[in-house]
Structure formats: C-alpha cells, structure tokens
C-alpha cells in the first residue's frame, strides 16, 4: 500500500474517530463522494481557492458526528473544553497539514516529504517556516529541545520564533505535557539591555502555560536547532542575522531522538537562567522577606500588588482571600510579612517605576495581585489604597517613584506589563498569566541578573520620553487617580 500524505492521514484518522463515513461527509459538504474518497486516499487535495471553507465544514461535521466518549477523548487531545473550541482546533490542525502538503508539492513536486532533506542555505524566514511543522499541533504531549542563538537574530525573526506558542504550538490554556527546553547564548558583546530584557520577559510570558525552561550557554552560539522527540527536527548554523547554512530537516524518529539526546546533554541546573517558583514557596522559604529586606531595591510594577496596603485594608483583604483561597502559610505569618513590608516602605530607599496604565486599570477594575491571588477591591477600598500610596510618597522622601507612560519597545506594545523585583539577594519576575502556579520566575544566573540590572538602570536614567521623573507630576497623576475613583463611586 502506497504511503499517504500527512493531510490525508489526519483526515482519515479524524473521520474514523468520529465514525464519519465518506458518504455522510459528502452530503454535509454537498460534494460528490468521489472527492471525499480521493482526499482520504491521498490521490487529491481540496482545491486551494475553497480549502478554508471546506476544512471548516469538515471540522464541523467531525465534531457533530462524535459520540460523547470520543468527544471527551478529543477534548483531552487538543486541550479544549467546548465543542466550538474543538472545532476550531481541528480546523487549525487540518489547515496546518493541508498547507504543509500544498507547499511541499509546490516546492518539490511531491506531496510526501522524504524522511530527511538537506538545504545548503535558507533565509531565516524559510527556516522558521519549516520549524512551524504541523506536529506542533499535537498538544496533548510534546517534548522539545532547542538550541537557538536567538539574541543574535534580527528582531522580526526572534519574534517569529518566540511566537510559536500563539500561532503554531499551543494557545490559551494549560498544557502540562508540553515540555519545551531552550538553550540560548547570553555571552554577547552588544546586548541591547532594554529590547533583549523585554524580549525575554515576553518569551517567558508566551510560554508560561507549558513546561518551558530557558537555559544559557555558549554552546548555543551560532546554532539553530529545534527537535521534537520522536517526530521532527531541523538544524542549521547561523550564517548571519538573516541566513542559515547547512540546514537539515528530518522526520526520521531515530535521527530525531539522537539529536534530542545530544541537545539534552547540554542542559543542566547550573545553566538554567530562570527558575519557576510559586508564591507559596517564596513565602515559606523566606525568599519574599529576603527580597524586601535586601538593599538596592528596585521595582518595576506593571500591575498593583499587595505591597502598598494600609493595615486595616490588608486585614480586610486577607480574611476574604484566605477563606476562598488555598494557602500553605498561616494568617499570622502573612500579617508579619506585611508588617515588614510596610516598615520598609515607610523608611527604606527604594526605586520604583510604576506603569501609569497599572494605576488606570486598578482604578477601573479594582483588580489587585495579593500574593499571587487575584482579588477585586470595591470603590471604597480602591480609594483607601490610592490615598495610602500617595501618603507613602509624601512621608518617605527616599521612596523614589517614576511613572512609565507608554512602551519602551513598539514590538511589545500589546503585551501585558509584568512586575520586576530586583535586590542584591533575591530577584524575581511576576508575569501576567492566568496560571498562578507558573507566572513567577526567579533569577538563577549571574549573566541574566546583570542584564536586568542594566535594563533597569537604563530605563530609570535614559528614557525621559517614556519615564516621568518629576515628583510633582507623579503626585498629580496619583491625585487624578483618586479623583477618578471618587467620580466612579458616585456614578455607581
């Protein structure tokens, strides 16, 4: 029996899962059954001009034909929870395989790729396009190893690679069985402290819903290697910022697994750049206290946190959050931590950069990050919070606060702003992600710590176009927020 192309294999598999017959699908699509038979057998593909419409209708027919047991199976396979989302996921999967086969046929004249292909040279867009292999739709279980000198690439290409999640790997949701480890080279003479730091934050945020680990090592210098265990690999050497040479792609499982294990040997705990950590662990292991009691405190706040609560409001929120949340630390210990924090803010020297959008969002929504628990404050509580923050600035002249108005880098203007806490002992990032177990990372590498130290210093000192430094202007902005909250409370 002749081997079939990837699209036909997937179509047949999905139709068998749904117990959907060729004749029934032909009726649903109002096509002759001979067309369906040719699609399934691999003798023919849907016409390009009508492919999107046809694939949507096929996806709808498959979902409608599923019994409850098989529907739950596909919900699990595609990590979705509704029939509509499943239909969209199947459409995306079919489209990926269709486009893969269509492009293959245009470039080689064949619709089945050889197990291994060699290209003397590819542009980076061509390389990235081949990375976007349809196997990345297999989100129930993926194991990926990657060595990528990504910081040496032009911005648009590194964004394309970091955007695999949004377009080609996974979407929103939690994917515990998608494991993705990447090795990058940080030993560069011309690091762009602002762009590169924000890019790394964006990449961590992008992959926060999978088991993503980022490592640093000079072994990644000049490399572009991406391996999906048992399924697919592409490897090449960077010729410059825009080209790769000696590129090999393979779907041979044996070769893929050899490359996978060779790459895996480069990864170790010492080279881990960021370490995933939960807020509960930070509280229990005193990392949170260390970050507060350290010297050289510098905070970048993309959303409002528990740090600026007065005692009475803290107790109100604590009792409500504690009764509805899952906590591994006692109320008394949390109150003690709050007292430490309040004392530091009353007296210590701290540099704080606060996104103006964080104040505006808080005024409108009342959303507060309370030790990584999302809570919502009413208008009276929001007013109390804002007034206390204003009083802190008046009381502690060593509290240096600047406002960020806008974005430092246009490439990330639609990315939610994180919180960055730097100190001389323990530094960490709070990312903006729905999964609270995966949105905090601590710095596990001296080079990454130096990068973010330089990042903070640069935006603090040298970006007057974005950062408002005048204390009177900062105070005026806070007073405006207070007035806005008062106005909204009267209109309620």
PyMOL commands that set and color helices and strands:
alter all, ss='L'
color gray80, all
select helices_A, chain A and resi 6-17+22-29+33-41+48-65+68-78+83-108+124-131+134-137+150-152+155-162+164-169+193-206+218-220+253-264+269-271+279-284+287-293+306-308+311-324+331-347+356-365+379-395+410-412+446-462+471-491
alter helices_A, ss='H'
color red, helices_A
select strands_A, chain A and resi 116-123+142-148+175-184+210-216+223-228+232-238+243-250+274-276+297-301+350-355+367-370+373-376+399-404+419-422+428-430+440-443+467-468
alter strands_A, ss='S'
color yellow, strands_A
deselect
rebuild
show_as cartoon
